[in-house]
Structures are given as structure tokens and as C-alpha cells.
Amino acid sequence: MVNQLKEHYPIQMICNVIGYSRSRYYYHQNPGKENRKEVILKSAIADVAGRYPTHGYRRITQQLRREGHTVNHKRVSRLMRGMGLLAKQRVQRKRTTNSVHGYKRYPNLVKALTMVRPNQVWVADITYIRLREEFVYLAVLMDVFTRGIRGWHLDWTMEKSLTITALEKALLGHTPEIHHSDQGVQYAANDYVKMLEDNDVKISMAAVGKAYENGFAERLMRTIKEEEVDLSEYRNFREVNERIEMFLEEVYMKKRIHSSLSYLTPSEFEEKWRYEQENIQM
């Protein structure tokens, strides 16, 4: 049945409807024409791709190696192409930035800055999450050097309490040298700015209309949307809050590897950096 339907619908959609896992589907495709090792590898690829649907073949390869498979990226690329797992869908975003306000603007302090240590620069952004009949909003702060999540908060509205609460949580454990964001009203508001200034944090902002100047935060939000939000259907606020907490604090921080971190997770990368610094000072 799956083979008949796949000419008209995506494999993932078919598997979701009939309750058939994608890894199981690929595992049973033409078993007589493939050796057992390749069938097992394709099943493993499908499993990893299901957990990390936006990973390209290089990160899929690294994740497979972490899980005990001996494989190179060329073979993974070939198999993923044959399995139809290389194409990515782009998701349109709802606008969450209102930069039309009378608050003070700040220059971009990070444009030519090289990141060399944790808490040198934090980036901040807001995204929306659709429930069945309404929206909720997520504010996140990320450390650029480690890609670690420093603080986050989910709320019903985009009022200033959304970003202030996320910042309060972040400052409980760390303090950045520079806070970088877009020029949205939530980040330029007096209460938010005062909290940064009270902690001796320099304020940096991307220019209006230049989202790429806050590219690290943009990519983080895209990851959250593509790898958690767009794959889920939340019934209520409590459920989305629990799922976002699990994704950010467990999956993203402790399981999701980053090519920019030498294929380590943010937690592993920061722990490794601090260990190396301690040994240098000894």
C-alpha cells in the first residue's frame, strides 16, 4: 500500500497516517537486493533522520558514528539520496519583530567580532508557536561560542515580560559581555535595557531590515521550528511548554551535534573548552 501511495504523497505523511514508522518502511524495501549491512544502515539513517529531520548527510554521518556505525559521508549521502531524505522543506515564518518605536537604538558591536570564549556574546530572538486555535511566543537567549541555551521563556503574548523573564532566567547562571538582538521593541524597552546595564552588559543590535546581522539567533529559531515545533501538534500551553523544555534542555543541549562545534553537542563543547582552559592554566 505504501508503495502505491508514495507516487502521490510524501513517505512521512503516509507513515504517519497508517501508523507505520519511516525507519520500518525503509528497512523492508527490497531486502533481497541489498546485503544485510546496508539494510541495517538504511534503517539507522532513517531513524536518525526522523529524530533530526533537518540534518544534512554530513551531520547524519557524524551522528551514526557516535552511535557505533562505521560509515563515511559519501555512502550516507548516496543512501539518503536513494531514500529521498536529502530535500528540505522551508517553512514560512510569522513576523515577530516590531522595530517601530521611540526607544534608543544601539550599534552592532559583533559584526567583525571573533568569538573565542563562552559568554562573550549572547544573541536573543523571539518566535511564535501555533496551538490549535491560538499562538504562544517563545523568547530564547543563546551563547554564540558554545551554541548553548542560556535562558528561555514561553508566554501567551509578546509583551515585555516575555523577554525579561527569559533574561532573568539566563542571568541566574551566567552573564554575557555583550547582548545582541534585533531592534525589536521588547529588546529596546527601558526595563530590558536597564537589566542589562545593571549587570554591566554591553548592548548590541542588528540594523533594521538586516536580519542576517542577527544570523545566529535566526538559525537557532529555525532549528527549533524545523526540528520540534513543525513536527508537533500541541494541544495546550502546558504541553507545548513541556515539549519545548525537553527539546531545548535535553535534545538541543545534550544530544544534537553541531558541525560548528566539531560535531559535539553544546554541553560537550563547553565542558571540553573549560577542561582545556584549566589544563592550560596549571
C-alpha positions in Angstrom: 0.0 0.0 0.0 2.8 2.4 0.9 4.5 1.8 -2.5 1.2 2.7 -4.3 0.6 5.9 -2.2 4.2 7.2 -2.4 3.7 8.3 -6.0 1.2 10.9 -4.8 2.2 11.7 -1.2 5.4 12.2 0.9 6.6 9.0 2.7 6.5 10.6 6.1 2.8 11.7 5.7 1.8 8.2 4.6 3.6 6.6 7.5 2.0 9.0 10.0 -1.5 8.2 8.7 -1.2 4.5 8.7 0.9 4.2 11.9 3.9 2.8 10.1 7.4 4.1 11.1 9.5 5.6 8.4 12.5 3.5 9.6 10.4 0.3 9.3 9.4 1.3 5.8 12.9 1.8 4.6 14.1 -1.3 6.4 11.8 -3.5 4.4 12.4 -2.0 0.9 13.8 -4.6 -1.5 15.6 -6.7 1.1 16.5 -9.3 -1.4 18.5 -6.8 -3.5 20.6 -5.5 -0.6 23.0 -7.0 1.8 22.1 -7.1 5.4 24.6 -4.5 6.5 23.2 -1.9 4.0 19.6 -2.7 5.1 20.6 -2.1 8.8 22.5 1.1 7.9 19.5 2.5 5.9 17.3 1.7 8.9 19.7 3.6 11.2 19.8 6.5 8.8 16.0 6.7 8.7 16.0 6.6 12.5 18.5 9.4 12.9 16.8 11.5 10.1 13.5 11.0 11.9 15.0 12.4 15.1 16.9 15.2 13.4 14.9 15.9 10.2 17.0 19.0 9.1 20.4 17.3 9.4 22.3 17.0 6.2 24.3 13.9 5.2 27.4 15.1 7.0 25.8 15.5 10.4 23.8 12.3 9.9 27.2 10.6 9.3 28.6 12.0 12.5 25.6 11.0 14.5 25.8 7.5 13.1 29.4 7.3 14.1 28.5 8.5 17.6 26.0 5.6 17.8 28.6 3.0 16.8 28.3 2.7 13.0 31.4 2.7 10.8 30.5 4.7 7.8 31.7 7.5 5.6 29.7 10.6 4.4 29.8 9.5 0.7 28.0 6.3 1.4 25.5 8.1 3.7 24.8 10.7 1.0 24.2 8.0 -1.6 21.8 6.1 0.6 20.0 9.2 1.7 19.5 10.3 -1.9 18.0 7.0 -2.7 15.8 7.1 0.3 14.5 10.6 -0.6 15.9 12.2 2.6 18.1 14.9 1.2 15.5 17.5 0.3 14.4 20.0 2.9 11.2 22.0 3.2 11.3 25.7 4.0 8.7 26.9 6.5 7.4 30.4 6.3 7.6 32.5 9.5 5.2 34.9 11.1 6.8 38.3 11.8 7.6 38.8 15.5 9.8 41.9 15.3 8.3 45.4 15.7 11.2 47.9 15.3 8.9 50.9 15.0 9.4 52.6 18.4 10.9 55.5 20.1 13.4 53.8 22.3 17.2 54.2 22.0 19.0 52.3 19.2 22.3 50.6 19.7 25.1 49.9 17.2 26.2 46.5 16.0 29.2 45.5 18.2 29.6 42.0 16.9 29.7 42.4 13.1 33.5 41.8 12.9 34.0 40.2 16.3 35.7 36.8 16.6 34.1 34.5 19.1 36.8 33.0 21.4 35.1 32.2 24.8 31.8 31.4 26.4 29.6 34.3 27.4 31.4 36.7 25.2 28.2 37.3 23.2 24.7 36.2 23.7 22.1 36.5 21.0 18.3 36.8 21.6 15.2 36.4 19.5 11.5 35.6 19.6 9.4 33.2 17.6 5.8 32.1 17.6 4.3 28.7 18.1 0.9 27.7 16.8 -1.5 25.9 19.0 -4.8 24.5 17.7 -6.7 27.8 18.0 -4.1 30.4 19.0 -0.5 31.4 19.2 2.1 31.4 22.0 5.5 33.0 21.9 9.0 31.8 22.7 12.0 34.0 23.7 15.4 32.4 23.8 19.0 33.6 24.6 21.9 31.6 23.2 25.6 31.8 23.8 27.3 32.2 20.4 30.6 30.5 21.2 29.1 27.3 22.6 25.7 27.5 21.0 24.4 26.8 24.4 20.9 27.9 25.5 21.3 30.3 28.4 17.6 31.1 29.0 14.2 30.9 27.5 10.6 31.6 28.3 7.2 30.8 26.8 4.2 33.1 27.2 0.8 33.9 25.7 1.9 37.4 24.4 4.9 39.2 23.1 4.7 41.8 25.9 8.0 42.9 27.6 7.5 40.2 30.3 8.3 37.6 27.7 11.9 38.7 27.1 12.5 40.0 30.6 11.6 36.6 32.1 13.9 34.8 29.7 16.7 37.2 30.5 16.2 36.8 34.3 16.4 33.0 33.9 19.6 33.3 31.8 21.3 35.7 34.3 20.9 33.2 37.1 23.7 31.1 35.8 25.8 33.3 33.5 26.5 36.9 32.5 27.4 37.9 28.9 29.9 40.6 27.9 27.6 41.6 25.0 23.9 41.1 24.4 23.0 41.1 20.7 19.5 41.2 19.2 17.4 42.9 16.6 15.9 46.3 17.2 12.5 44.9 18.3 10.6 46.9 20.9 11.0 44.1 23.5 14.8 44.4 23.4 14.9 48.2 23.3 12.4 48.8 26.1 13.7 50.6 29.2 13.2 47.8 31.7 15.1 45.3 29.5 17.9 47.7 28.8 18.2 48.6 32.5 18.5 44.9 33.4 21.4 44.6 31.0 23.1 47.8 32.2 22.7 46.8 35.8 24.7 43.7 35.0 27.4 45.6 33.1 26.4 44.0 29.8 27.1 45.9 26.6 24.1 46.2 24.2 24.4 45.5 20.5 21.7 45.5 17.8 21.4 44.4 14.2 20.4 47.2 11.8 16.7 47.4 10.9 15.9 45.2 7.9 19.2 43.3 8.2 18.1 40.0 9.8 21.4 38.4 8.8 23.1 40.6 11.3 21.4 38.5 14.0 22.0 35.3 12.0 23.0 33.1 14.9 19.7 33.7 16.6 17.8 33.4 13.3 19.4 29.9 12.7 18.6 28.8 16.3 14.9 29.7 15.9 14.8 27.9 12.5 16.2 24.8 14.2 13.6 25.0 17.0 10.8 25.4 14.4 12.0 22.7 12.0 13.1 20.1 14.5 10.5 20.4 17.2 7.6 22.8 16.5 6.8 22.0 12.9 6.8 18.2 13.7 4.4 18.5 16.6 0.7 19.4 17.2 0.4 20.8 20.7 -3.0 20.6 22.4 -2.4 23.3 25.1 0.0 25.6 26.7 1.2 23.1 29.3 2.0 20.5 26.6 4.0 22.9 24.4 5.9 24.2 27.4 6.9 20.7 28.4 7.9 19.8 24.8 10.0 23.0 24.3 11.7 22.4 27.7 12.6 18.8 26.6 13.9 19.9 23.2 16.0 22.9 24.4 17.4 21.4 27.6 17.8 17.8 26.7 17.8 17.3 22.9 19.4 20.5 21.7 21.9 20.9 24.6 22.8 17.3 25.2 22.0 15.2 22.0 22.1 17.4 19.0 25.6 17.7 17.4 26.8 20.9 15.6 29.2 20.9 12.7 30.5 24.3 14.0 31.4 22.6 17.3 33.4 19.8 15.7 30.3 17.6 15.8 29.9 17.9 19.6 26.8 18.9 21.5 26.8 22.4 23.1 27.2 20.8 26.6 30.1 18.6 25.4 31.8 21.5 23.7 31.6 23.9 26.7 32.8 21.2 29.0 35.7 20.3 26.8 36.7 24.0 26.4 36.6 24.6 30.2 38.7 21.4 30.8 41.3 22.6 28.3 41.5 26.0 29.8 42.0 24.6 33.3 44.9 22.4 32.0 46.5 25.4 30.3 46.5 27.4 33.5 48.0 24.5 35.5 
